[in-house]
Amino acid sequence: MPSAIALNCSGSQSPQGYIYSGPNSRLSAEGRYDTQCFEGGVGKRFQTVAEVDLSKDWWSYGIQVDTNSDKLPDTETTLISNPVLIQGKRAINLKSFPLESGHPSINPKDPNPFAGGMAIALKDDGRYLPATQLEIWILPETPGTLILELYDQDKPTPANQCADWSTTPPGPKDCLAGGLGKDPKNYYLPTTGDEFVVKLPLNPTGQWQKLVIPLDKFIDWNRRRDFSENPDAREAVRGITEKLGDGLFNPEKGEEVTLQLTLVGHDWKSPINLNIGQTVKFLKPAGAKK
């Protein structure tokens, strides 16, 4: 019998499908894991620190497209369902699709078949500090990539941040949107605080997958990087390689925290269809005091 292929749980692997290009293409491997690395949390016992209901207080983001030929964007590429029952589990269905690589919504310094996703602002009362794991259930119906993003604002809210998230148009002039002072003029990348990510390939199996992901597996995406070992990839990217935040997921009381689920296509043409369990949990080992 052929030997089993070893799992890549290093957090560094090539993306499936689309091959990245651009001045910082080597960053595309960062934070990528096989989903099997996190399946089930087998052999470990956890207790719940906090639960997040994805059906409440979410907002969507995606690419604005013109569907009525008036040369103005009027339709977003992302669709999010109300809670539905799928194979016995309460779930949210998330659909989106990438557009062409030259679309103005695509950051040429971080080129990928971005499709869109959903976000939810978490409580800012410090409740997530004791957490060591994040539990999420997924049932993909198409290939693609799910990027789980945790934003931890380490500083006070910027004075010019919008009170409400608004994408069409993106708030008042020079308004920063959606937590951590995300800049609409720079592809909604944060201007303050940490952005931690885990990138998971979506492989349709027809079954729910329970993933228990250690928070220390999330990489600090907007840290400063040393490009000296690769002379062809020295270009810093504002909002990605400029060292924002303190490098720790440590949301203190009063600091904004956001969970985002971003979909990236298997290629530039294929739509993405993902079912996500309605409840996401933050966990800590059973018996832990803090």
Backbone hydrogen bonds, N-H to C=O, Kabsch-Sander energy under -0.5 kcal/mol:
donor,donor_aa,acceptor,acceptor_aa,energy
9,C,7,L,-0.9
13,Q,29,A,-1.6
18,Y,16,Q,-0.9
18,Y,266,H,-1.3
20,Y,18,Y,-0.6
25,S,22,G,-1.4
27,L,24,N,-1.8
28,S,25,S,-1.8
29,A,26,R,-1.1
30,E,27,L,-1.4
31,G,11,G,-2.1
32,R,11,G,-0.6
32,R,29,A,-1.2
33,Y,199,K,-2.2
34,D,8,N,-1.3
37,C,34,D,-1.7
38,F,35,T,-2.0
39,E,36,Q,-0.8
40,G,210,K,-3.4
42,V,39,E,-0.9
44,K,41,G,-1.8
47,Q,284,K,-2.9
49,V,282,F,-3.4
50,A,282,F,-1.5
52,V,280,V,-3.1
54,L,52,V,-0.8
54,L,278,Q,-3.0
56,K,53,D,-1.7
59,W,119,A,-2.1
61,Y,117,G,-2.2
63,I,115,A,-0.7
65,V,75,T,-3.1
67,T,65,V,-0.7
74,D,65,V,-2.5
75,T,65,V,-2.0
77,T,63,I,-1.2
79,L,95,K,-2.9
81,S,93,N,-2.3
84,V,91,A,-2.6
86,I,84,V,-0.7
86,I,89,K,-2.7
89,K,86,I,-1.6
91,A,84,V,-2.8
92,I,276,I,-2.9
94,L,92,I,-0.5
94,L,274,L,-3.3
95,K,79,L,-2.7
95,K,93,N,-0.5
96,S,272,I,-2.0
99,L,114,F,-0.6
103,H,100,E,-1.9
106,I,103,H,-2.3
107,N,105,S,-0.5
110,D,107,N,-1.9
114,F,112,N,-3.1
115,A,263,L,-2.3
116,G,263,L,-1.3
117,G,61,Y,-2.9
118,M,261,L,-1.8
119,A,59,W,-2.5
120,I,259,L,-2.3
121,A,57,D,-0.7
122,L,257,V,-2.6
129,L,126,G,-1.4
131,A,128,Y,-1.3
132,T,283,L,-3.4
133,Q,283,L,-1.8
134,L,213,I,-2.3
135,E,281,K,-3.3
136,I,211,L,-2.4
138,I,209,Q,-2.3
139,L,275,N,-2.6
141,E,273,N,-2.8
142,T,273,N,-0.9
144,G,202,L,-0.8
145,T,264,V,-2.3
146,L,200,L,-2.8
147,I,145,T,-0.5
147,I,262,T,-3.1
148,L,146,L,-0.7
148,L,198,V,-2.7
149,E,147,I,-0.5
149,E,260,Q,-2.8
150,L,196,F,-2.7
151,Y,149,E,-0.5
151,Y,258,T,-2.7
152,D,194,D,-2.1
153,Q,151,Y,-0.5
153,Q,256,E,-2.6
154,D,152,D,-0.7
161,Q,158,P,-1.8
162,C,176,L,-3.9
168,T,169,P,-0.8
171,G,169,P,-2.3
175,C,172,P,-2.0
176,L,160,N,-2.3
177,A,182,K,-3.1
182,K,177,A,-1.3
182,K,179,G,-0.8
183,D,189,L,-2.3
186,N,183,D,-2.0
187,Y,184,P,-0.7
188,Y,183,D,-2.0
189,L,183,D,-0.6
189,L,186,N,-1.6
191,T,180,L,-1.8
192,T,180,L,-1.2
194,D,152,D,-2.4
196,F,150,L,-2.9
197,V,219,I,-2.1
198,V,148,L,-1.8
199,K,31,G,-3.3
200,L,146,L,-3.0
200,L,198,V,-0.5
202,L,144,G,-3.0
203,N,201,P,-0.7
206,G,140,P,-0.5
209,Q,138,I,-2.6
211,L,136,I,-3.0
211,L,209,Q,-0.6
212,V,38,F,-3.2
213,I,134,L,-3.2
213,I,211,L,-0.6
215,L,132,T,-2.7
217,K,214,P,-2.0
218,F,215,L,-1.2
219,I,197,V,-2.5
221,W,195,E,-2.5
221,W,219,I,-1.2
222,N,195,E,-0.8
223,R,220,D,-0.9
227,F,225,R,-0.7
230,N,227,F,-2.0
233,A,230,N,-2.5
238,R,236,A,-0.5
240,I,237,V,-2.5
241,T,237,V,-2.8
244,L,222,N,-2.4
250,N,248,L,-1.4
252,E,250,N,-1.0
254,G,124,D,-4.1
255,E,252,E,-2.2
257,V,122,L,-0.5
258,T,151,Y,-1.7
259,L,120,I,-2.4
260,Q,149,E,-2.7
261,L,118,M,-3.0
262,T,147,I,-2.6
262,T,260,Q,-0.5
263,L,116,G,-3.6
264,V,145,T,-2.4
265,G,113,P,-2.9
272,I,96,S,-3.3
274,L,94,L,-2.7
275,N,139,L,-1.8
276,I,92,I,-2.7
277,G,137,W,-2.5
278,Q,90,R,-2.3
280,V,52,V,-2.5
280,V,278,Q,-0.5
281,K,135,E,-2.1
282,F,50,A,-3.0
283,L,133,Q,-2.7
284,K,47,Q,-2.0
286,A,45,R,-2.5
288,A,285,P,-2.1
